[in-house]
Structure formats: C-alpha cells, structure tokens
Amino acid sequence: MVRNIRVRSLDFVFAIHRLVGIHEFRKDVKKVGAEPSIEIENLIEELSTSVSMRVFEDLKLLYRKYFLDGMITTIAIKNPDKEPMEIVEIIKAVGAEGFYDAYIKEYVRPRGTSEQAIKARIDELIENNTSQIIMTYSQLKKFKAEASDIFYKCVETLTQFVDAYKKIEDRVNAIYDREIIDFIKTIDDESKFRSSYLMIQFEGETHSLSEIDVCMTVLGEYVLMYKISEDHMSMKMILGFAMQNITSEKEETIEQEVFKCLGDPTKLAMIKMASKEPVCAKDYADRLSLSKATISHHVGMLVGLRLLTLNIQNGKKMYYATNIELLKRLFDNFVGDLES
C-alpha cells in the first residue's frame, strides 16, 4: 500500500537545507540535468533577507558541524501533524540533559546501548554513504561534552528561524496544494509508482515493502530519501515534488543525460562495476582510486538518473546496482527511433 502523508514541518526543515547550502543545491540539481524552480528560488531569496547573519551562521553550525538536520527530520516525520514551532517545542521538551541521548536514539539508532554499538553504527553510516551525514565518533565525543550548550543554541536558533519561515509558509503550502494533485494520481497507480520511485532493494528484492508512506516536500525539490523500518516491511519516503520531472514516463527526456554519463570514463566504469555485482562506496574508492567527494558527485548523478539503484545487503549495508532494465529500454527506444 502506498499513501500520501502531509508533513508540514518537512518544508521548514528543508528551508534550512536550502538556505545554508544554496550553492551546493544548485550544483547537485545540475548533476541530473535539471534546474531549480524560479518560484522556489525566489522564496529562498526572500527567506535569506529575513534571517540575520547570526542566525544564518548558527544554522550552518547546527547542520554542518553537528548534523542535527537528520535528527530534526526524523522528529518531523514521526510527528506529521505538528507545525514548525511544535517541532521546536518537542526538541525543547527533551531538555539539555537529555539532548545527547535523544540524538543517539532518534538519529544514530545503534543496535545496542554500549559505546561499541554506537561507534559501530557511526562507522557503518559513514562507510555506507558517499558524503558525510553524521559526526564521526571522535566528533560525537566532543558533542557529548558540549551537548548542553548546543541544545540551547539549537532551540534559540530554530525559534528565531520559525519567525522568518512564517513569511513564506503560506506560499509554500499553496505550492504543495497545487503540486500534490498530480502526485496523488501517480501514487494511485502503485505499480507505476514503485517502478519510478522505488530505487531501493533488499537482497535484490523489493516485494517485502508492504507499506510506503510518501512525504512530499516543496522546498526539497529533488530530494529522494528513504527511512526504512528494521523489518523492511514499511518505509517513509521523502520525495521532492520536482522529482516527477526526472522520473517521468517520457524517458527520452533523460536520454541525452544518460548518454553523456556513458561517454564519461569514470561514470561508465562505475556502471560496469555495479552491473557485475553490488558495489559499495568503499569499493568504488578502492578500485577506482577516487575520493569520497568524487564518488558522491558521480553517484548523485547516476542515482538521480536511475542508472544506479540502492541495494541493502545483510539487512544494513548499502550497495549500488546498475539498473540494467532501464538501460535496455533506453537503447531499445533509441534504436527504434533510428529505424522508424
């Protein structure tokens, strides 16, 4: 079953993403041959003029040094009916003394309570991802010592940001109401939706996912994130409204970008590697002598174009696999056009 879940505070979370990483966002979007929405860009520009330099720098600190965006996103998804300020109140209720433990529970989610379990989970998350999404274990130890001060900084900064976000919130919601109409039609066709957006497998299979809650975001235009239950039976999918432009049935719209990728030696090597067996980020780094930043750049484009899919092995480790069926369709369509 696939259903739409409205999480109003998600756009509040992604407003911060866009504000502190606007240049990176534009680069990432270009990777998949797309363009940011002018309408959304104007909203972010307006938001930037409403935020003081001090709040802006504090937001960067919270997101880029302490990676608190993951924790805040998790809290938002677990409380879909809450407004932005209510999310801040939930964080506030945790208290300074419980802030570190809440971060471990809500975001790190180790398989156990020992320091060894926490370290193992952090190492796993760092190894599984092409870009850093969490503090290293040594950074986490410093965070633990400073957690009380960071808590007060977090609550104060987010509270001030809520006031700035209110200036664009109504227009963000109006865009959501407009765009969700087409998304509902897509979700209603479950088979089509799964083939277009479910770029993740478990031991090579996707049928175990019986429940998928789709949380559409306006300000995270090209976001595609999965939060999967431990038993792999259900999943929360965070989906940017503009992703339908990439995953459209009209695959000829991405044909040119795909052929560009196949003409790039590094991307071609990555596609070939993942066609033989599932490959993790570390495999790419070791075999192709690439930095994580370079891997992140190439993988971002290949996943965005659906040339690579995500494959969870042994219940936890993430690998990449080549979407051979998509390549076959694209080449068949290309040859068909030549022969027609």
C-alpha positions as CSV (number, residue, x, y, z in Angstrom):
1,M,0.0,0.0,0.0
2,V,1.3,3.4,-0.9
3,R,-0.3,6.5,0.7
4,N,0.5,10.2,0.9
5,I,1.3,11.8,4.3
6,R,1.4,15.5,4.7
7,V,4.3,16.6,6.9
8,R,4.1,20.4,7.1
9,S,7.2,20.8,9.1
10,L,9.3,19.0,6.5
11,D,9.4,22.1,4.4
12,F,10.6,24.0,7.4
13,V,13.5,21.5,7.7
14,F,14.4,21.8,4.0
15,A,14.1,25.6,4.1
16,I,17.2,25.4,6.3
17,H,18.9,23.0,3.9
18,R,18.3,25.3,1.0
19,L,19.4,28.4,3.0
20,V,22.7,27.1,4.3
21,G,23.5,25.0,1.2
22,I,22.1,27.0,-1.7
23,H,25.2,26.8,-3.9
24,E,25.6,23.1,-3.3
25,F,21.9,22.5,-4.1
26,R,22.3,24.2,-7.5
27,K,25.3,22.1,-8.3
28,D,23.5,18.9,-7.3
29,V,20.5,19.7,-9.4
30,K,22.6,20.3,-12.4
31,K,24.1,16.8,-11.9
32,V,20.8,15.3,-13.1
33,G,20.3,17.8,-15.9
34,A,17.6,19.8,-14.1
35,E,17.0,23.3,-13.0
36,P,15.8,24.7,-9.7
37,S,12.3,26.2,-9.8
38,I,12.4,30.0,-10.1
39,E,9.4,30.2,-7.9
40,I,11.2,28.3,-5.1
41,E,14.5,30.2,-5.6
42,N,12.6,33.5,-5.1
43,L,11.1,32.1,-1.8
44,I,14.6,31.1,-0.6
45,E,16.0,34.5,-1.6
46,E,13.2,36.2,0.4
47,L,13.9,33.9,3.3
48,S,17.6,34.8,3.3
49,T,16.8,38.5,3.6
50,S,14.6,37.7,6.7
51,V,17.3,35.9,8.5
52,S,20.1,37.7,10.4
53,M,23.7,36.8,9.8
54,R,24.0,35.5,13.3
55,V,21.0,33.1,12.8
56,F,22.4,32.0,9.4
57,E,25.8,31.2,10.9
58,D,24.2,29.3,13.8
59,L,22.1,27.3,11.4
60,K,25.2,26.3,9.4
61,L,26.9,25.3,12.7
62,L,23.9,23.1,13.7
63,Y,23.6,21.4,10.2
64,R,27.2,21.2,9.0
65,K,29.2,20.6,12.2
66,Y,26.7,18.7,14.3
67,F,24.5,17.2,11.5
68,L,21.4,17.9,13.5
69,D,19.3,18.1,10.4
70,G,18.9,14.3,10.5
71,M,17.6,14.3,14.0
72,I,15.2,17.2,13.2
73,T,13.9,15.5,10.0
74,T,13.3,12.3,12.0
75,I,11.3,14.1,14.6
76,A,9.3,15.9,11.9
77,I,8.4,12.6,10.2
78,K,7.4,11.0,13.4
79,N,5.1,13.9,14.2
80,P,3.5,14.7,10.8
81,D,0.6,16.8,12.3
82,K,2.9,19.2,14.0
83,E,3.7,22.8,12.9
84,P,7.3,24.0,12.8
85,M,7.1,25.7,16.2
86,E,5.7,22.5,17.7
87,I,8.7,20.6,16.4
88,V,10.9,23.1,18.2
89,E,8.8,22.5,21.3
90,I,9.3,18.8,21.1
91,I,13.1,19.4,20.9
92,K,12.8,21.8,23.8
93,A,11.0,19.3,25.9
94,V,13.9,16.9,25.6
95,G,16.0,19.3,27.7
96,A,19.7,20.0,27.9
97,E,20.4,16.9,29.9
98,G,18.6,14.5,27.5
99,F,19.8,16.1,24.3
100,Y,22.7,13.8,23.6
101,D,20.7,10.7,24.3
102,A,17.9,11.9,22.1
103,Y,20.4,12.4,19.2
104,I,21.6,8.9,19.7
105,K,18.1,7.4,19.8
106,E,16.5,9.5,17.1
107,Y,19.3,9.6,14.5
108,V,22.2,7.3,15.3
109,R,19.9,4.5,16.2
110,P,22.7,2.0,17.3
111,R,22.0,-1.7,17.7
112,G,22.6,-1.6,21.4
113,T,23.4,0.9,24.1
114,S,27.2,0.4,24.5
115,E,29.8,2.7,23.2
116,Q,31.0,-0.1,21.0
117,A,27.5,-0.3,19.4
118,I,27.3,3.5,18.9
119,K,30.8,3.5,17.3
120,A,29.9,0.6,15.0
121,R,26.7,2.2,13.9
122,I,28.5,5.5,13.1
123,D,31.2,3.7,11.2
124,E,28.5,1.9,9.2
125,L,26.7,5.1,8.3
126,I,29.9,6.8,7.2
127,E,31.0,3.8,5.1
128,N,27.5,3.4,3.6
129,N,27.3,7.0,2.4
130,T,29.2,8.9,-0.3
131,S,29.1,12.1,1.7
132,Q,29.2,12.7,5.5
133,I,25.8,12.7,7.0
134,I,26.8,12.2,10.7
135,M,29.5,13.1,13.1
136,T,32.5,10.8,13.3
137,Y,32.8,9.0,16.6
138,S,35.5,11.4,17.8
139,Q,33.3,14.4,16.9
140,L,30.4,12.7,18.7
141,K,32.5,12.6,21.9
142,K,33.1,16.3,21.7
143,F,29.4,16.8,21.0
144,K,28.5,14.9,24.1
145,A,30.7,17.2,26.3
146,E,29.1,20.3,24.7
147,A,25.6,18.9,24.3
148,S,24.0,21.2,26.9
149,D,25.3,24.4,25.2
150,I,24.4,23.1,21.7
151,F,20.9,22.3,22.9
152,Y,20.3,25.9,24.0
153,K,21.8,27.2,20.8
154,C,19.6,24.8,18.8
155,V,16.4,25.8,20.5
156,E,17.1,29.5,20.3
157,T,18.2,29.4,16.6
158,L,15.3,27.3,15.4
159,T,12.8,29.5,17.3
160,Q,14.2,32.6,15.6
161,F,14.1,30.8,12.3
162,V,10.4,29.9,12.7
163,D,9.6,33.6,12.7
164,A,11.4,34.1,9.4
165,Y,9.9,30.9,7.8
166,K,6.4,32.2,8.6
167,K,6.8,34.9,6.0
168,I,6.9,32.3,3.2
169,E,5.0,29.4,4.8
170,D,1.6,30.2,3.3
171,R,3.1,30.3,-0.2
172,V,4.9,27.0,0.3
173,N,1.7,25.4,1.4
174,A,-0.1,26.8,-1.7
175,I,2.6,25.2,-3.9
176,Y,2.1,21.9,-2.1
177,D,-1.7,22.0,-2.6
178,R,-1.1,22.7,-6.3
179,E,1.5,20.0,-6.9
180,I,0.0,17.2,-4.8
181,I,-2.8,16.8,-7.2
182,D,-0.5,15.2,-9.8
183,F,1.3,13.2,-7.2
184,I,-1.9,11.7,-5.9
185,K,-2.6,10.4,-9.4
186,T,0.9,8.9,-9.5
187,I,0.6,7.3,-6.1
188,D,-2.8,5.8,-7.1
189,D,-1.0,3.7,-9.7
190,E,1.1,1.8,-7.3
191,S,2.9,-0.4,-9.8
192,K,4.0,2.7,-11.8
193,F,5.0,4.5,-8.7
194,R,7.1,1.7,-7.4
195,S,8.9,1.3,-10.7
196,S,9.5,5.0,-11.0
197,Y,10.5,6.0,-7.4
198,L,11.4,2.8,-5.5
199,M,15.1,2.7,-6.4
200,I,16.0,0.5,-3.4
201,Q,16.1,-3.2,-2.9
202,F,16.7,-5.7,-0.1
203,E,18.9,-8.6,-1.1
204,G,17.8,-7.8,-4.6
205,E,14.1,-7.8,-3.9
206,T,11.5,-5.0,-3.3
207,H,8.4,-7.0,-2.5
208,S,9.0,-7.1,1.3
209,L,7.9,-3.4,1.4
210,S,4.2,-3.7,2.1
211,E,3.6,-0.1,3.3
212,I,5.1,3.0,1.8
213,D,4.2,6.5,3.2
214,V,5.2,9.2,0.8
215,C,6.0,12.6,2.4
216,M,6.2,15.2,-0.3
217,T,8.3,18.3,0.2
218,V,8.2,21.6,-1.8
219,L,11.5,23.1,-0.7
220,G,13.4,19.9,-1.1
221,E,12.5,19.9,-4.8
222,Y,14.8,17.0,-5.9
223,V,15.1,15.1,-2.6
224,L,14.6,11.3,-2.6
225,M,15.2,9.8,0.8
226,Y,14.2,6.5,2.4
227,K,13.7,5.8,6.1
228,I,13.2,2.0,6.4
229,S,11.8,0.0,9.3
230,E,14.0,-2.6,10.9
231,D,11.9,-5.4,9.5
232,H,12.0,-3.9,5.9
233,M,8.2,-4.1,5.8
234,S,7.4,-0.4,5.8
235,M,9.1,2.8,4.7
236,K,8.8,6.6,4.9
237,M,9.8,8.2,1.6
238,I,10.7,11.9,1.5
239,L,10.1,13.0,-2.1
240,G,10.7,16.3,-3.7
241,F,7.8,17.5,-5.9
242,A,10.1,18.1,-8.9
243,M,11.3,14.5,-8.9
244,Q,8.4,13.7,-11.2
245,N,10.2,15.7,-13.9
246,I,13.1,13.2,-13.7
247,T,11.1,10.0,-13.3
248,S,8.6,10.8,-16.0
249,E,7.3,8.1,-18.2
250,K,8.9,10.0,-21.1
251,E,12.3,8.6,-20.7
252,E,13.5,10.4,-23.8
253,T,13.8,13.5,-21.6
254,I,16.7,11.9,-19.8
255,E,18.1,10.0,-22.8
256,Q,20.7,12.8,-23.6
257,E,21.9,12.9,-19.9
258,V,22.2,9.1,-19.8
259,F,24.3,9.1,-23.0
260,K,26.5,11.8,-21.5
261,C,27.1,9.6,-18.5
262,L,28.0,6.6,-20.7
263,G,30.5,8.9,-22.5
264,D,32.3,9.7,-19.3
265,P,35.1,7.1,-18.5
266,T,34.6,7.3,-14.7
267,K,30.8,7.0,-14.7
268,L,31.0,4.2,-17.3
269,A,33.4,2.3,-15.1
270,M,31.1,2.7,-12.1
271,I,28.1,1.5,-14.1
272,K,30.1,-1.5,-15.4
273,M,31.3,-2.4,-11.9
274,A,27.8,-2.3,-10.4
275,S,26.4,-4.4,-13.3
276,K,28.6,-7.4,-12.3
277,E,27.9,-7.3,-8.5
278,P,26.6,-4.8,-5.9
279,V,29.2,-2.2,-5.1
280,C,29.5,0.0,-2.0
281,A,31.1,3.4,-1.8
282,K,34.3,2.0,-0.4
283,D,34.6,-0.4,-3.3
284,Y,34.5,2.5,-5.7
285,A,37.1,4.4,-3.7
286,D,39.4,1.4,-3.5
287,R,39.1,0.1,-7.1
288,L,38.9,3.4,-8.9
289,S,41.2,5.4,-6.6
290,L,38.5,8.1,-6.1
291,S,37.9,10.4,-3.2
292,K,34.6,10.3,-1.4
293,A,33.7,13.7,-2.8
294,T,34.3,12.5,-6.3
295,I,32.3,9.3,-5.7
296,S,29.5,11.4,-4.2
297,H,29.4,13.6,-7.3
298,H,29.2,10.7,-9.8
299,V,26.8,8.6,-7.7
300,G,24.5,11.5,-7.2
301,M,24.1,11.9,-10.9
302,L,23.8,8.2,-11.6
303,V,21.2,7.6,-8.9
304,G,19.3,10.7,-9.9
305,L,19.1,9.4,-13.5
306,R,18.1,5.9,-12.1
307,L,21.2,4.3,-13.7
308,L,22.1,3.0,-10.2
309,T,19.7,1.7,-7.7
310,L,20.3,1.1,-3.9
311,N,20.6,-2.4,-2.7
312,I,20.6,-3.2,1.1
313,Q,22.6,-6.3,1.8
314,N,22.6,-8.3,5.1
315,G,19.9,-6.1,6.4
316,K,22.1,-3.0,6.8
317,K,24.9,-2.4,4.3
318,M,24.1,-0.3,1.3
319,Y,25.4,-1.1,-2.1
320,Y,24.8,0.2,-5.6
321,A,23.5,-1.9,-8.5
322,T,23.2,-1.0,-12.2
323,N,19.6,-0.5,-13.5
324,I,20.1,-2.8,-16.5
325,E,16.4,-2.8,-17.3
326,L,16.4,1.0,-17.7
327,L,19.4,0.9,-20.0
328,K,17.8,-1.8,-22.1
329,R,14.6,0.3,-22.5
330,L,16.6,3.4,-23.4
331,F,18.7,1.7,-26.0
332,D,15.7,-0.1,-27.5
333,N,13.8,3.2,-27.7
334,F,16.9,4.8,-29.3
335,V,17.3,2.1,-31.9
336,G,13.6,2.1,-32.6
337,D,13.7,5.8,-33.3
338,L,16.5,5.3,-35.7
339,E,14.7,2.5,-37.5
340,S,11.3,4.3,-37.7
